[in-house]
């Protein structure tokens, strides 16, 4: 393949990748994965109905006064000295923000 064509292809792929990562919401298949993980993994401590358990409730009314950036930080970095693990190895910043929005509007039961 000529160098110019390779450069054009590389540029097109870079733009496509940037568009996907710049999207405000994860792709639909990833949304399903994130909601499943929230219900199963987070639900094991926060309760399968998110009403609390070992961890606090993750309901719209209990999250309403908490800043999104603080909740994202907890999701990604965990809480040292508690059972809350970090998830930054598997969840991106964008995905954590999306999860916070879903929890705050109670949308996890809609899936």
C-alpha positions as CSV (number, residue, x, y, z in Angstrom):
1,X,0.0,0.0,0.0
2,X,1.4,3.4,-0.9
3,X,2.6,5.6,2.0
4,X,-0.1,8.2,1.3
5,X,-2.9,5.7,1.4
6,X,-1.5,4.3,4.6
7,X,-1.4,7.8,6.1
8,X,-5.0,8.5,5.0
9,X,-6.2,5.2,6.4
10,X,-4.4,5.8,9.7
11,X,-5.9,9.3,9.9
12,X,-9.4,8.0,9.3
13,X,-9.0,5.3,11.9
14,X,-7.7,7.8,14.4
15,X,-10.7,10.1,13.8
16,X,-13.2,7.2,14.1
17,X,-11.6,6.1,17.4
18,X,-11.7,9.7,18.7
19,X,-15.3,10.0,17.8
20,X,-16.2,6.9,19.7
21,X,-14.2,7.9,22.8
22,X,-15.6,11.5,22.7
23,X,-19.1,10.3,22.6
24,X,-21.1,11.4,25.7
25,X,-22.5,7.9,26.2
26,X,-20.9,4.4,25.8
27,X,-22.0,2.4,22.9
28,X,-25.3,0.4,23.5
29,X,-23.5,-2.9,23.9
30,X,-21.2,-1.4,26.5
31,X,-24.1,0.3,28.3
32,X,-25.6,-3.2,28.7
33,X,-22.3,-4.5,30.1
34,X,-22.0,-1.6,32.5
35,X,-25.5,-2.0,33.8
36,X,-25.0,-5.7,34.3
37,X,-21.7,-5.1,36.2
38,X,-23.5,-2.4,38.3
39,X,-26.3,-4.8,39.2
40,X,-24.1,-7.8,39.8
41,X,-20.8,-6.6,41.1
42,X,-21.9,-3.4,42.8
43,X,-25.1,-5.0,43.9
44,X,-23.2,-7.7,45.8
45,X,-22.3,-5.0,48.4
46,X,-24.8,-2.2,47.8
47,X,-27.8,-4.6,47.5
48,X,-29.3,-6.1,44.4
49,X,-31.9,-3.4,44.5
50,X,-29.3,-0.7,45.4
51,X,-31.0,0.0,48.7
52,X,-27.8,-0.7,50.6
53,X,-26.1,-3.5,52.4
54,X,-22.4,-3.7,53.2
55,X,-22.1,-0.5,51.1
56,X,-24.5,2.5,51.2
57,X,-27.6,2.8,49.1
58,X,-27.1,3.9,45.5
59,X,-30.6,5.3,44.9
60,X,-31.4,8.7,43.2
61,X,-32.4,10.2,46.5
62,X,-29.2,9.1,48.4
63,X,-27.0,10.3,45.5
64,X,-28.7,13.6,44.7
65,X,-26.6,15.8,47.0
66,X,-23.3,14.1,46.0
67,X,-21.2,15.8,43.3
68,X,-20.8,13.7,40.2
69,X,-17.0,14.1,40.1
70,X,-16.8,12.7,43.7
71,X,-18.9,9.6,42.8
72,X,-16.8,9.1,39.7
73,X,-13.7,9.2,41.8
74,X,-15.1,6.6,44.2
75,X,-16.0,4.3,41.3
76,X,-12.6,4.6,39.7
77,X,-10.3,4.8,42.7
78,X,-12.3,2.9,45.4
79,X,-12.2,3.9,49.0
80,X,-9.0,2.8,50.8
81,X,-9.6,1.0,54.1
82,X,-13.1,-0.2,53.0
83,X,-14.3,-3.1,50.8
84,X,-14.9,-0.6,47.9
85,X,-12.4,-1.6,45.2
86,X,-11.1,0.6,42.4
87,X,-12.7,-0.1,39.0
88,X,-10.4,2.1,36.9
89,X,-8.8,-1.1,35.4
90,X,-12.1,-1.9,33.7
91,X,-14.2,1.3,33.6
92,X,-13.2,4.5,31.8
93,X,-13.8,8.0,33.2
94,X,-16.5,8.5,30.5
95,X,-18.2,5.2,31.5
96,X,-18.1,6.1,35.2
97,X,-19.7,9.5,34.5
98,X,-22.4,7.6,32.5
99,X,-23.0,5.2,35.4
100,X,-23.4,8.0,37.8
101,X,-26.0,9.7,35.5
102,X,-27.9,6.4,35.3
103,X,-27.8,5.9,39.1
104,X,-28.9,9.4,39.8
105,X,-31.9,9.2,37.5
106,X,-32.8,5.6,38.7
107,X,-32.4,4.2,35.2
108,X,-30.8,1.0,36.2
109,X,-34.1,-0.7,36.8
110,X,-35.2,0.1,33.2
111,X,-32.9,-2.5,31.7
